[in-house]
Amino acid sequence: MSHLVVVTGGSAGIGRAVLHAAPADAHRVDVSRRGADGPVDEHIAADLADPQGWRTVGSALRRLVGSRSWERVSFVHSAGTLTPIGFAGEVDDEAYIRNVLVNSAATQVLGHLALAALADLDIPREVLMLSSGAARRSRPGWSSYGAAKAGLESWVRTVGDEQRQRGGVRVIAVAPGVVATAMQREIRDTDPASFPGVERFRRLHEAGELADVADVAARLWEVLDDRERFTGGDVLDLREVTGGGR
Ligand SMILES: NC(=O)c1ccc[n+]([C@@H]2O[C@H](COP(=O)([O-])OP(=O)(O)OC[C@H]3O[C@@H](n4cnc5c(N)ncnc54)[C@H](OP(=O)(O)O)[C@@H]3O)[C@@H](O)[C@H]2O)c1
């Protein structure tokens, strides 16, 4: 089986674990600034806060898709950032702009570029994007992050409908729960003035209730592999669809 797996944010956290958990014979490609360790076949260096980085990823996707006769292609968009945590109108302007570019703009543009690269293939193809519970509830201190995840879910619903009409790529959004990664460390280290909800995350950590990143990656692959149940346009909470986790 020749399976192309491209993961943004493959250098750390959930994206890195998704690459590690990919089928043994997959061709694994990471998109990030730092680059992934471990079993990765290719690294695409891109800063997703820079539109030039999006173009780099689009060209790389077209080259990769055309480089072999694949039997399946999976594009997982895991790159994301909470920085700067703090109230809108109070945080640093440049950091806020980068947050919007990485979380909102890059997500939509990379989704579009992935679909364009995959358009002419007649094989199983899927785009899975990491969402968050913050898409659906107010979390003061995370305004641009939450708005981006709400936008991501809207994009997946609409594009899922489009791809059912023509295209045939399965497009799925998954909120993974509270997962033990660097992003959670950043949350716990934030002062309550910038993020009033911090105590809940500190308590979950102290109680050992964060989901294990390898377990989350395995369950994301369950979603990717289940073509009968998740046909595209699905907006999922991983804790509800595969059990386990927080
Ligand atoms: N962890 C959780 O509890 C949790 C909960 C809900 C949703 N999520 C979502 O799950 C996804 C993964 O989160 P995580 O916890 O694994 O985060 P993480 O450990 O902080 O890793 C973030 C990844 O995103 C990449 N990234 C960040 N900014 C980038 C940029 N400007 N250009 C390119 N790549 C960039 C990083 O790569 P480089 O630094 O090497 O560029 C890194 O690989 C995110 O979309 C997040 O919103 C996580």
The ligand as a Gaussian input file, in Angstrom:
#p B3LYP/6-31G(d) Opt

LIG

0 1
 N       -3.226000      19.892000      23.476000
 C       -4.522000      20.087000      23.695000
 O       -5.025000      19.883000      24.811000
 C       -5.414000      20.554000      22.570000
 C       -6.766000      20.731000      22.846000
 C       -7.619000      21.153000      21.828000
 C       -7.124000      21.381000      20.557000
 N       -5.791000      21.203000      20.296000
 C       -5.318000      21.479000      18.938000
 O       -4.499000      20.416000      18.498000
 C       -3.494000      20.931000      17.619000
 C       -2.129000      20.482000      18.116000
 O       -1.917000      21.009000      19.419000
 P       -0.696000      20.523000      20.332000
 O       -1.182000      20.496000      21.714000
 O       -0.071000      19.340000      19.720000
 O        0.274000      21.797000      20.187000
 P        1.847000      21.916000      20.394000
 O        2.392000      20.772000      21.152000
 O        2.052000      23.300000      20.913000
 O        2.399000      21.830000      18.885000
 C        2.046000      22.821000      17.988000
 C        2.557000      22.454000      16.609000
 O        2.142000      23.511000      15.712000
 C        3.261000      23.953000      14.982000
 N        3.178000      25.395000      14.735000
 C        2.831000      26.371000      15.615000
 N        2.978000      27.572000      15.046000
 C        3.437000      27.358000      13.783000
 C        3.811000      28.210000      12.709000
 N        3.790000      29.541000      12.818000
 N        4.239000      27.632000      11.566000
 C        4.314000      26.289000      11.443000
 N        3.964000      25.430000      12.412000
 C        3.556000      25.969000      13.581000
 C        4.476000      23.658000      15.860000
 O        5.628000      23.480000      15.037000
 P        6.920000      24.434000      15.054000
 O        6.957000      25.145000      16.362000
 O        8.065000      23.468000      14.828000
 O        6.729000      25.335000      13.875000
 C        4.070000      22.355000      16.531000
 O        4.444000      21.260000      15.732000
 C       -3.659000      22.437000      17.603000
 O       -4.380000      22.829000      16.448000
 C       -4.472000      22.725000      18.845000
 O       -5.254000      23.895000      18.704000
 C       -4.920000      20.800000      21.284000

